[in-house]
Amino acid sequence: MKFLKPTRKKVIISLAPFVPVLLMPSFLVEIPFSFPLAGALMSMQLFVMIFAYGIILLMAFPLKPILAPLGMWEYHSSLFIMASGPEVSVFGMILTASFYSVILYLLISYLSKKKSKSHRTYCIECEKEKTKKYCDECQKETGNLFKITLTEQVKTKESLGIEQRRFGIKKYIKKIFQGYQASVNKERHPDGVDRLMNINREKDWYDEVVKDNRTGKVFREVHEPLSKHVANAQKNKKMTGYKNISELTDKT
């Protein structure tokens, strides 16, 4: 799986559980009493060791059912002997740290997979996708090219109307209207409608598509001879009292 591919960042972070294990051997370093500030250094050394071992015990406690049968959770067999409490052997510490390291690596890989796919990094030379400075395709370190894809639904309230006229003819021969229009039925279409109307008098044809401006759903679509449409529109005009044909919208 591609998202499990190791990267420097994921490897370094996933090794964090080994930090307290690596601090434990510091207790074996002997500090001579003649050394300046020997008492303070020894106290600090003891504090670091107890703190690190406490973290190891907290991590190892959920794994006790596994560590105990393997002999890694017992008394007087670990790097630090604590007769009043549980002990984890050196191998138990390593096994515990390894377990949490794998879990942490998988978690980081999964979270990186969940990142938005709209923002990816590509090589500026070959434009292939890459996850680090080094481009596997170009076999060298290259600059980054970012391709960001933004998807946004814009509800426009702009409209455009065009009329084509011919010299000597009073009425237009073609008329196009496209864009936002307030709806007569405010309850059904509170955001208005998006209307596309194309009238061609020369070809005697009328096209109209009306969509709800909020949902984008087409609720009126007409493709018919203009002469028939006008007759029907005039009929609706008398019934509804609209001032002009452009105010007609579907009320069903």
Secondary structure, DSSP 4 states (H G I P E B T S, - for coil): -GGG---HHHHHHHTGGGHHHHHGGGGGS---TTSTTHHHHHHHHHHHHHHHHHHHHHHHGGGHHHHTTTT-EESS-SSS--TTS-EE-HHHHHHHHHHHHHHHHHHHHHHHHTS-TTEEEEETTT--B-SSSEETTTTEE--EEEEE----------EEEEEE--TT-SS-SEEEEEEEE--S-TTT-TT-EEEEEEEETTTTEEEEEEEETTT--EEEEEEEEHHHHHHHHHHHHHHH--SSGGG-----
